[in-house]
Amino acid sequence: MNVLVNGKELKLEPRATVARLLGELGLEGPYALVERNGEPVARERYAQTALEEGDRLVVARPVAGG
């Protein structure tokens, strides 16, 4: 299955979840923010949110500073 992550195509196994995607990207920590097809995904739903062919995702990590 192919999805678009931050503008780049990524191939994932069928029925991959947001949590699995974050693992593939090395972002398993609790601070990753994910938007799927223009809608935010709640952190507590990462393991249950299945991705589908052609999904467009934005993945970001907030940075503190000033």
N, C-alpha and C positions, 0 to 999 in steps of 0.2 A: 504494500500500500504506500502511496506517495502523499506527503503533506508538504505544505510550505511553512517553514519556520524562519521568522525574521527575514523573509524574502528569498530564502534558499530552499531548494527542494531537498527533502529528506525521505529516505525509504525506511519504513517501519514494518514490523510483522503485523499481519492482520489482527484486529481486535486489540491493538495497543491502546494504552490509557495515557492520560496526561502524566501520571506518575512514572510510567515506563519511559515516556519521552524525556522527562527531566533526568532520569537515570542515564539514558543514552547521551544526554548533553553534559553529564557530570554536575548537574544542579539539584541533587537530591535534598539539599537543605530546605529548611522551612521558609526561606525568604524569597524564593522564586515567585514571580507574578506571571500569570498566564491569561492571555486573551485568545478565545477561539471564535473565529468568524465574526469578530467585532464585539463579542460579549465576554465579560470577565468570567473566569472560572474560580469558584470559591475553593480555597486551599483544602478544606475538608472534603471536597469532592474530587480531588485529583485522581485517587485510586479507582473511583467509580466512573469517571468520565471517559468513555470510549471514543477514540478518534475514528474518523471516517475518511475514505479516499477524497483527496482534494481539499481537506480542511486547511484553513489559513490560520496560523498561530503566531502570536507575538509573545516572546518569552523575555522577561527582564528581571534583573536583580536590583532592588533599590540600593542606593549608595548614600550613606550618611556623610555629612561633612558640612562645611560652611565657608 
